[in-house]
Amino acid sequence: MSDEESTQQSSSLSPEDAAYEADRLAKDAEAMNAMKEESAAEFAKLRTPWKWVIRKRIWDLMEAKDIARPPRPVHHRIPNFDGAARAANRLQQLPCFQNASIIKVNPDTPQKPVRQWVLQSGKTLLTPQPRLRTGFFSILSKDTIPSGVRVEECTTSRGVAKYGTPIGLDEEYTVDLVVVGSTAVCPTTGARVGKGEGFAELEWGILSLQGNLDASKTLVVTTVHDEQVVTDMPPGQLTKHDVPVDIIVTPTRTIEVPNRVPKPSGVFWDLLSPQKLAQIRVLRQLKQSIEERGSVTLPSGPDEVLPPTAKRNNNNKNRGGGGSSGGGNKRNNNRNRNRNRNRQGKPKGGGDNQSKPKNTKETS
């Protein structure tokens, strides 16, 4: 899939979907402007200000060099980039992709071509519901897409909500590969910086805690522009919940990280602020379940000021779904029909250490 093909596919959306995307991007832009105004005032309060220095440098660089792609500006986003489709094409040729059955991919724009490859390859796509606000994940496979619906229609945030099946914490499945977006990534340690909201880490933590992935074995891959690969990221300053990557794929090369930082396992409740917990229903459900099951009280992290987020279009309430409850009769029927098709056995657990390869490997 070329970048031109990806652009053509985006422009071929139905009028309804195109209007939805335009409205979503306009509201995103409003939120981005609000974030810019607030970020300067909040910078001194951040626990990891060095990450924001790197983020701003990369966002500014991508805009200045015009390698950023819509939605723009890329500030406060996982930045879309020129060559995203070429990077996805390189990724789908890797053995870790070809051998995977269930692949978890972030919902951001630069990874849309990856989501398309997952479905086109006959694999099962697992993608988070936006900001985990209403539920956990949606699951989708090519054989569950209605006849006449193109794969590219199913890989937007609206398409996943419309055609995917929402799943909750009680589902049994095994994630074989995790694909994340990044703002910047280190080629020697795999240390990664996202957009600053921590959702990739929360999703990893929940999946590992629930036994849906093995933190010591499940590979993490990111697709980025070559300019997003940086060498000045201090691994010693990473927080304990940060999730590093094992493989970096750009439009021109594939980098297997030689000195991988061990991946975390589970959810670090002592880092979760009351504000973040209030924002994410699935986390509250998980915490309550653990506390009731174990007759314990889990810790909470310090208070924080959450950045403003983009408003979403709620005109069609039955598109989404909250965790196990789903969203409407049609979605519940889809879920019941597809549950066994998408399910794999749940592993018994995972360790905390990441095995390291003996040699560095970079493929051009």
C-alpha positions in Angstrom: 0.0 0.0 0.0 1.5 3.3 -1.1 1.1 6.7 0.6 -0.8 7.8 -2.5 -3.2 4.9 -2.2 -3.7 5.6 1.5 -4.6 9.2 0.7 -7.0 8.1 -2.1 -8.7 5.7 0.3 -9.2 8.5 2.9 -10.7 10.7 0.2 -13.1 8.0 -0.9 -15.0 8.0 2.4 -18.8 8.3 2.2 -20.2 11.9 2.7 -21.4 10.9 6.1 -18.0 9.5 7.2 -16.2 12.4 5.6 -18.4 14.9 7.5 -17.7 13.0 10.8 -14.0 13.0 10.2 -14.0 16.7 9.4 -16.0 17.5 12.5 -13.6 15.3 14.6 -10.5 17.0 13.2 -12.0 20.5 13.8 -12.7 19.6 17.4 -9.2 18.1 17.7 -7.7 21.4 16.5 -9.7 23.3 19.1 -8.3 21.0 21.8 -4.7 21.3 20.4 -4.9 25.1 20.7 -6.1 24.8 24.3 -3.3 22.4 25.1 -0.7 24.8 23.7 -1.9 27.6 26.0 -1.9 25.3 29.0 1.3 23.4 28.4 3.6 26.4 29.2 1.9 27.0 32.5 2.0 23.3 33.5 5.5 22.5 32.3 7.1 23.2 35.7 4.7 20.7 37.3 5.6 17.8 35.1 7.3 14.7 36.6 9.2 14.1 33.3 9.9 17.5 31.7 12.7 16.1 29.5 10.0 14.1 27.6 8.2 17.3 26.7 11.5 18.9 25.5 11.9 16.0 23.1 8.2 16.0 22.1 8.2 19.7 21.2 11.5 19.4 19.3 10.2 16.6 17.2 6.8 18.2 16.6 8.4 21.5 15.6 10.9 19.6 13.4 8.2 17.7 11.5 6.2 20.8 10.8 9.3 22.8 9.8 10.5 20.1 7.4 7.0 19.5 6.1 7.2 15.8 6.8 4.1 16.0 9.0 0.8 14.9 7.4 -2.8 15.6 8.4 -4.2 16.0 11.0 -2.0 19.1 11.5 -0.5 20.6 13.4 1.0 17.5 14.9 1.6 19.0 18.3 0.1 17.0 21.2 -0.6 14.1 18.8 1.0 10.9 17.8 2.3 12.7 14.6 1.2 11.5 11.2 4.1 11.5 8.8 5.1 11.2 5.2 5.8 7.6 4.4 3.5 6.1 7.0 2.1 3.6 4.4 5.6 2.6 3.4 6.5 1.9 7.0 3.4 -0.2 7.4 4.3 -2.1 4.3 7.8 -2.9 5.7 6.2 -3.9 9.0 3.7 -6.4 7.4 6.7 -8.2 5.9 8.3 -9.0 9.2 8.1 -12.5 10.7 6.6 -11.2 13.9 3.7 -9.7 12.0 3.2 -12.7 9.6 3.2 -15.2 12.5 0.8 -13.2 14.7 -2.9 -14.0 14.9 -4.1 -11.2 17.1 -2.4 -7.8 16.8 -3.1 -4.8 19.0 -2.7 -1.5 17.1 -3.1 2.0 18.5 -6.0 4.1 17.0 -3.9 7.0 15.8 -3.8 8.2 12.2 -0.2 7.2 11.2 -1.0 3.6 12.2 -4.1 3.4 10.0 -2.1 1.6 7.2 -1.0 -0.9 9.8 -4.6 -1.6 10.9 -5.5 -2.1 7.2 -2.7 -4.6 6.8 -3.9 -6.5 9.8 -7.3 -7.0 8.3 -6.1 -7.5 4.8 -3.8 -10.3 6.0 -6.7 -12.1 7.6 -5.6 -11.4 11.1 -7.6 -10.1 14.1 -7.3 -6.4 14.9 -7.5 -5.3 18.5 -7.7 -1.5 19.0 -8.5 0.6 22.0 -11.7 2.5 22.3 -10.9 6.3 22.1 -9.1 7.3 25.3 -10.6 4.2 27.0 -13.4 6.5 28.0 -16.4 4.3 27.3 -14.8 0.8 27.3 -11.7 -1.2 26.8 -11.1 -2.5 23.3 -12.9 -3.3 20.0 -12.0 -6.4 18.1 -12.4 -6.9 14.3 -11.4 -9.4 11.7 -11.8 -9.5 7.9 -14.4 -12.3 8.0 -16.7 -10.3 10.3 -16.8 -7.2 8.0 -20.2 -6.9 6.3 -20.3 -7.7 2.6 -19.6 -4.6 0.5 -17.7 -2.7 3.2 -14.1 -1.9 2.3 -11.3 -2.6 4.8 -10.2 1.0 4.8 -13.7 2.1 6.0 -13.2 -0.2 9.1 -9.9 1.2 10.2 -10.9 4.8 11.1 -11.9 5.5 14.7 -15.5 5.7 13.5 -15.2 2.5 11.4 -13.8 0.4 14.3 -16.7 1.6 16.5 -19.2 0.9 13.8 -18.0 -2.5 12.6 -15.9 -3.8 15.5 -17.2 -5.7 18.5 -16.6 -4.1 21.9 -15.0 -6.4 24.5 -14.5 -6.0 28.2 -12.1 -7.2 30.9 -13.7 -10.7 31.0 -12.7 -11.7 27.5 -10.1 -14.5 26.9 -7.6 -13.9 24.1 -3.9 -13.8 23.5 -2.2 -10.7 22.0 0.6 -11.9 19.7 2.0 -8.5 18.7 1.6 -4.9 19.9 2.0 -1.9 17.5 2.3 1.5 19.0 2.7 5.0 17.7 5.5 7.3 18.9 6.6 10.9 18.9 10.2 9.8 19.4 12.0 6.6 19.9 15.6 5.5 20.8 17.3 3.0 18.4 19.6 1.5 21.0 17.3 1.0 24.0 13.8 1.2 22.5 12.9 3.9 25.0 9.8 5.6 23.6 8.0 8.9 24.0 4.3 9.2 23.0 2.0 12.2 23.2 2.0 12.4 27.0 -1.3 10.9 28.0 0.0 7.4 29.0 -2.7 5.4 27.2 -0.2 3.0 25.6 1.2 2.2 29.0 -2.2 1.8 30.6 -3.4 -0.6 27.9 -0.2 -2.6 28.2 -0.5 -2.7 32.0 -4.1 -3.9 31.9 -3.5 -6.6 29.2 -0.5 -7.9 31.1 -2.3 -7.9 34.4 -5.3 -9.8 32.9 -3.0 -12.4 31.3 -3.8 -11.3 27.7 -0.1 -10.8 26.9 3.2 -11.9 28.3 5.2 -8.9 29.3 8.5 -10.8 29.0 7.8 -12.2 25.5 5.3 -10.1 23.6 7.0 -7.9 21.1 6.3 -4.2 20.7 6.8 -2.5 17.3 6.5 1.2 16.4 6.2 2.8 13.0 7.8 6.3 12.8 9.5 8.7 10.4 13.3 8.5 10.3 13.5 12.0 11.9 11.6 10.6 14.9 14.5 8.2 15.7 16.6 10.0 18.3 19.7 9.1 20.3 19.5 11.6 23.2 16.7 9.9 25.2 18.0 9.1 28.8 17.0 5.5 29.6 17.9 6.0 33.3 15.1 8.6 33.6 12.3 6.4 32.3 9.5 5.8 34.8 8.7 2.3 35.9 5.5 2.1 33.8 7.1 3.2 30.5 6.8 0.5 27.7 9.9 0.4 25.4 9.8 -1.0 21.9 11.6 -4.0 20.4 11.5 -3.1 16.7 11.4 0.3 15.0 10.1 0.5 11.4 10.5 3.6 9.3 9.8 4.2 5.6 13.4 3.3 4.8 14.7 0.8 7.4 13.9 -1.7 10.1 15.8 -1.5 13.4 15.9 -4.3 15.9 16.8 -2.7 19.2 20.0 -4.2 20.7 19.8 -3.1 24.4 16.2 -3.4 25.3 14.8 -1.9 28.5 12.8 -4.5 30.4 9.0 -4.1 29.9 6.8 -3.5 32.9 4.1 -5.9 34.0 0.7 -4.9 35.5 -0.8 -1.6 36.5 1.1 0.8 38.8 -1.8 2.1 40.9 0.5 4.3 42.9 1.1 6.4 39.7 -2.5 6.8 38.7 -4.0 10.0 39.9 -7.6 10.3 41.1 -8.2 12.5 38.1 -7.0 9.9 35.6 -8.9 7.1 37.4 -12.1 9.2 37.2 -11.5 9.7 33.5 -11.2 6.0 32.6 -14.1 3.8 33.5 -12.4 0.5 32.7 -9.7 1.3 35.2 -12.2 2.0 37.9 -13.9 -1.3 37.1 -10.6 -3.2 37.3 -9.6 -1.5 40.6 -12.9 -2.3 42.2 -12.8 -5.9 41.0 -9.3 -6.4 42.5 -10.2 -4.7 45.8 -13.4 -6.7 46.2 -11.8 -10.0 45.2 -8.8 -9.6 47.4 -10.3 -7.6 50.3 -7.5 -5.0 49.8 -7.3 -1.2 49.2 -5.1 -0.3 46.2 -3.0 2.8 46.4 -3.6 6.0 44.4 -1.1 8.4 42.9 -0.8 12.1 43.4 -3.2 14.6 42.1 -2.6 16.0 38.6 -4.1 18.5 36.2 -5.2 16.6 33.1 -4.8 18.4 29.7 -7.9 19.3 27.7 -9.0 16.7 25.2 -10.8 16.8 21.9 -14.6 16.7 22.0 -16.1 13.7 20.1 -19.1 13.5 17.8 -21.9 11.8 19.8 -24.6 11.9 17.1 -24.7 8.2 16.7 -24.6 6.7 20.2 -25.0 3.1 19.1 -21.6 3.1 17.2 -19.6 2.6 20.4 -19.9 0.5 23.4 -18.8 0.3 27.0 -16.8 -2.7 28.0 -18.8 -5.8 28.3 -22.2 -4.1 27.9 -21.7 -3.3 24.3 -23.8 -0.7 22.5 -27.1 -1.7 21.0 -28.7 -4.9 19.8 -26.8 -5.1 16.6 -23.5 -4.9 18.4 -24.5 -7.5 21.0 -25.4 -9.9 18.2 -22.1 -9.3 16.5 -20.3 -9.9 19.7 -22.1 -13.2 20.5 -21.5 -14.4 16.9 -17.8 -13.5 16.8 -16.6 -14.2 20.4 -15.4 -17.7 19.8 -14.0 -16.9 16.4 -11.7 -14.2 17.9 -10.8 -16.0 21.1 -7.6 -17.8 21.9 -6.5 -19.4 25.1 -5.4 -17.0 27.9 -1.8 -17.5 29.1 -1.1 -18.2 32.7 0.9 -15.0 33.2 4.2 -13.3 32.3 7.5 -12.3 33.9 9.0 -8.9 34.3 12.2 -9.4 32.3 12.7 -8.8 28.6 15.1 -11.2 26.8 17.8 -9.5 24.9 19.1 -10.4 21.4 22.7 -11.0 21.0 23.3 -8.8 18.0 22.0 -5.5 16.6 20.2 -5.9 13.3 19.2 -3.1 10.9 17.7 -3.8 7.6 17.6 -1.2 4.9 
